[in-house]
Amino acid sequence: MESNSESKVNRKTMWLLFLVSTIATVGLLVFNPTWFWVPLPFMLTYLVYAMDVV
């Protein structure tokens, strides 16, 4: 079992990684739409972890 403070830090990290991968996805969608799908799995994975659905 994780302690409550470790869980909060982990969720904050996951939200940060989700934000970074979302920015990367949008950036690729704007500048090179052919490759926007490359960071898409990372974005969705970090969203699931950040929401603590797993």
N, C-alpha and C positions, 0 to 999 in steps of 0.2 A: 504494500500500500504506500502511495505517495503521501507526503504530508501536504497540508493545505497550501502552505507557502510555496512549495515546489510546484504544485499544480498551477498556481497563479502565474509563476514565472514562466512555466512551460507554455501556458496559454497565451501569455503576452508575446513570447517568442514566436509562436505559431501565427498570431495575428500579424506580427511584423513581417514574417516570411510570406504570408498571404498577400499583404499589401505590396511588397516588393515584386512578387511574381505577377500580381495584377497589373502593376505599372509596366513590367516587361511585356506582358501580353498585349496591353493597349498600345505600347510603343511599337511593337512589331506589327500590330494591326494597322497602325498609321503609316509606318515607314516601309514595311515589307510584308504585305498581307498574305503572301504565300506561306510564310513561316510562323504565323501567329499561333498555330496549334502546338508548337514545340513547348512553350512554358505552360500550356493549358493544364496538363496533368498535375504539375506542381501546384498551380493555383488552386485547383479543386481539392487536392490532397490536403494542403495546408488549411483550407477552409473547413474541411471536415474535422481535422485535429483541433483547430481553434474553437470550433463550436462544441467540442468534446462529445461528438456523436459516436465515436469508436468505443 
